[in-house]
Amino acid sequence: MRNTPRILVNTPDIELWPAGLLRPSSNRDARVLARSRQVLRRKRDGRYLAAALDTGLVPLVPRLVHEPGIDEALDALDSVGVPARTGLERDHTLPLQRLHERLDALDIDADAYADRTGLVLVPEPERLAFAGFDRYRRPLWLHATAARAWNHLQAAARRDDVVLEAISGYRSHDYQLGIFERKRARGDTVEDILRVNAAPGFSEHHSGRALDIGTPGEPPAEESFEATPAFAWLREHAGGYGFAMTYPRDNPHGIVYEPWHWCWRG
């Protein structure tokens, strides 16, 4: 079971995860996941929907057949058994489904926002590669080429006695939307949020090519990262591995200075 390729297979509503990388949320889930190859996971809230065993599909929620996007997810499940790297190197992306409706719900005009910031809509990859674990022991998913570059960058820093930690990598449109919903619930306005977060659909994290980087003893995603030896090392060496800091001071996108945010450009 655990020889399943460590690939995240992506559909608009549901992700297909290798079961060995997921933490069970109940004893029942633990028993099922222990025998599973893949788990269907709802993108909106992370709920486990079904587990794929050698003997068939085991639903983990009632009325699985009525779950939005289940047909596409089951079609994608059929493709998991193909050679591990098939599709990983290609830039196959998902359609930008329902994104404009979600932006309208936030009262964000996508065209006006793009004109004002110079940012573009970023589709999600159909497949992402496992790139190790982040600071919080969560699986880190990146575009295959970015994953390889990150692993080489991290190893090179380690040889120079510099420890680089991933804080976060790929984020879905649903995840970014959740950031806005949580901040609005605590009283932040959309304009306040847009000063520190790209609008859903416009984040480089959607591409699987961007990651936030930290170092031990330093809080995540803080400007103080620029005073660390890790940041100095990145400034000198990251370009050689294809990474660029895309939100420097006074960047044209109107996003706050993010010395921790680096994107693989190749």
C-alpha positions in Angstrom: 0.0 0.0 0.0 2.7 2.5 1.0 4.5 2.2 -2.4 1.9 4.5 -3.9 3.7 7.4 -5.6 3.9 10.5 -3.5 1.9 12.6 -5.9 -1.0 15.0 -5.1 -3.6 14.5 -7.8 -5.7 17.6 -8.1 -9.3 18.2 -9.3 -11.4 21.4 -8.9 -13.2 20.2 -5.7 -11.3 17.2 -4.4 -7.6 16.2 -3.9 -6.3 12.7 -4.1 -3.6 12.1 -1.4 -1.3 9.2 -0.8 -2.8 7.7 2.4 0.5 7.4 4.2 0.9 11.2 4.3 -2.4 11.8 6.0 -3.2 11.9 9.7 -6.4 10.1 10.7 -9.1 12.2 12.4 -10.8 9.2 14.1 -10.2 5.6 15.0 -12.3 4.5 12.1 -10.3 6.7 9.7 -7.1 5.3 11.2 -8.2 1.7 10.5 -9.2 2.5 6.9 -6.2 4.7 6.1 -3.8 1.9 7.3 -5.1 -0.2 4.4 -5.5 2.5 1.8 -3.6 3.6 -1.2 -5.2 7.0 -1.8 -7.6 9.2 0.1 -10.1 11.6 -1.5 -10.0 14.8 0.5 -12.4 17.8 0.1 -10.4 20.9 -0.7 -12.8 23.4 0.9 -12.4 22.0 4.5 -10.0 19.1 4.3 -12.7 16.5 5.1 -11.8 12.9 4.1 -14.4 11.7 1.7 -13.3 8.2 0.7 -10.4 5.8 0.8 -9.2 3.7 -2.1 -8.3 0.1 -1.1 -7.1 -2.7 -3.2 -10.6 -4.2 -2.7 -12.4 -1.1 -3.7 -13.6 2.4 -2.6 -14.6 2.9 1.0 -16.8 6.0 1.6 -15.9 8.0 4.7 -18.9 10.4 4.5 -22.6 9.7 3.8 -24.0 10.3 0.4 -20.6 10.2 -1.3 -22.2 10.0 -4.7 -23.7 13.5 -4.2 -20.4 15.1 -3.2 -19.6 18.0 -5.6 -16.8 17.0 -8.0 -16.9 13.3 -7.1 -17.1 12.1 -10.7 -14.0 14.1 -11.7 -12.2 12.8 -8.6 -13.0 9.2 -9.4 -11.8 9.7 -13.0 -8.6 11.1 -11.6 -8.3 8.1 -9.3 -8.1 5.8 -12.3 -4.9 7.7 -13.4 -3.0 7.3 -10.2 -1.6 4.0 -11.2 0.3 5.3 -14.2 4.1 5.7 -14.0 5.0 8.0 -11.0 6.3 11.0 -13.0 3.8 11.0 -15.8 2.2 14.4 -16.0 4.4 15.9 -13.3 6.8 17.7 -15.6 4.1 19.0 -17.8 2.2 22.2 -17.1 -1.3 20.6 -17.1 -3.6 22.9 -15.1 -7.1 23.0 -13.8 -9.7 25.3 -15.3 -10.4 28.5 -13.4 -13.8 27.2 -12.3 -16.2 29.4 -10.2 -13.3 31.8 -9.4 -15.1 34.9 -10.6 -18.2 34.0 -8.5 -16.0 33.7 -5.4 -14.3 37.0 -6.1 -17.7 38.7 -6.6 -18.8 37.3 -3.2 -15.8 39.2 -1.7 -16.7 42.3 -3.8 -13.4 42.0 -5.7 -13.6 42.9 -9.4 -11.0 40.5 -10.9 -10.2 42.7 -13.9 -9.8 45.9 -11.9 -7.7 44.1 -9.3 -5.5 42.6 -12.1 -5.1 46.1 -13.6 -4.3 47.7 -10.3 -1.8 45.1 -9.1 -0.2 43.7 -12.2 -1.0 40.2 -10.9 -2.5 37.5 -13.1 -4.9 34.7 -12.4 -3.0 31.5 -11.5 -4.5 28.1 -12.3 -3.8 25.1 -10.1 -1.6 22.2 -11.4 -3.2 18.9 -12.1 -0.4 17.1 -10.2 2.1 18.2 -7.6 5.2 16.4 -6.3 6.0 15.7 -2.6 8.9 18.0 -1.6 9.4 16.8 2.0 7.8 18.3 5.1 7.4 21.9 6.2 8.3 23.3 9.7 5.1 21.9 11.1 5.6 18.4 9.7 2.9 18.9 7.1 3.5 17.5 3.6 5.0 20.1 1.3 3.6 20.0 -2.3 5.3 21.8 -5.2 5.4 21.7 -9.0 7.9 18.8 -9.8 10.6 21.1 -11.1 10.2 23.5 -8.1 10.3 20.6 -5.7 13.6 19.4 -7.1 15.1 22.9 -7.1 13.9 23.4 -3.4 15.5 20.1 -2.3 18.8 21.1 -4.0 18.7 24.6 -2.5 18.0 23.3 1.0 20.8 20.8 0.7 23.3 23.4 -0.5 22.4 25.7 2.4 22.9 22.9 4.8 26.4 22.3 3.5 27.1 26.0 4.4 25.6 25.4 7.9 22.4 27.3 7.0 19.1 25.7 7.8 16.2 26.6 5.6 12.7 25.5 6.5 9.6 25.6 4.3 6.7 27.4 6.0 4.2 26.7 3.2 4.1 25.8 -0.5 1.2 25.0 -2.8 -2.1 26.5 -1.7 -5.4 25.9 -3.5 -7.9 28.6 -4.5 -10.1 27.2 -1.8 -7.4 27.6 0.8 -6.8 31.2 -0.1 -10.5 31.9 0.0 -10.5 30.4 3.5 -7.8 32.9 4.6 -10.1 35.8 3.5 -13.1 34.2 5.2 -11.3 33.8 8.5 -9.9 37.3 8.5 -13.2 38.8 7.6 -14.9 36.9 10.5 -12.5 38.5 13.0 -13.3 42.0 11.6 -10.8 42.7 8.9 -12.0 44.4 5.8 -11.2 43.0 2.3 -9.0 46.0 1.6 -7.0 45.3 4.8 -6.5 41.7 3.8 -5.5 42.6 0.3 -2.5 44.5 1.7 -1.0 41.3 3.0 -2.6 38.6 0.9 -3.2 38.2 -2.8 -6.8 37.8 -3.8 -7.9 34.2 -4.3 -6.8 33.0 -7.7 -3.9 35.6 -7.9 -1.4 34.0 -5.4 1.9 32.6 -6.7 1.3 29.7 -4.2 -1.5 28.4 -6.5 1.1 27.5 -9.1 3.1 25.2 -6.8 6.2 27.1 -7.7 6.3 29.5 -4.6 7.1 28.8 -1.0 7.5 30.7 2.2 10.9 30.1 3.8 12.0 30.4 7.4 14.8 29.3 9.7 14.8 27.8 13.2 14.2 30.3 16.0 12.7 32.8 13.7 8.9 33.4 13.6 7.2 32.6 10.3 6.4 35.3 7.7 7.9 38.2 9.6 10.0 41.0 8.2 12.7 40.2 10.8 13.7 37.2 8.6 15.7 39.7 6.5 18.2 40.0 9.4 19.0 36.3 9.5 22.0 34.5 8.0 19.4 32.3 6.1 18.1 35.4 4.3 21.6 36.6 3.5 22.4 33.1 2.1 19.3 33.2 0.0 20.1 36.6 -1.4 23.4 35.3 -2.6 22.6 31.8 -3.7 18.9 31.3 -4.4 19.0 32.7 -8.0 21.4 30.0 -9.0 18.7 27.5 -8.2 16.0 29.4 -10.1 14.4 31.1 -7.1 13.6 34.9 -6.8 12.1 37.0 -4.0 9.0 38.3 -5.8 7.7 40.8 -3.2 10.7 43.1 -2.4 10.3 46.5 -0.8 8.1 48.9 -2.9 7.1 46.2 -5.3 4.7 47.2 -8.1 1.9 44.9 -6.9 1.2 46.8 -3.7 1.9 43.7 -1.5 3.9 44.3 1.7 7.6 43.4 1.7 7.9 39.6 2.1 11.6 38.6 2.5 10.3 35.1 3.2 8.4 34.6 -0.1 10.4 33.0 -2.9 9.2 31.7 -6.3 10.9 29.3 -8.6 11.2 30.9 -12.1 13.5 28.4 -13.7 
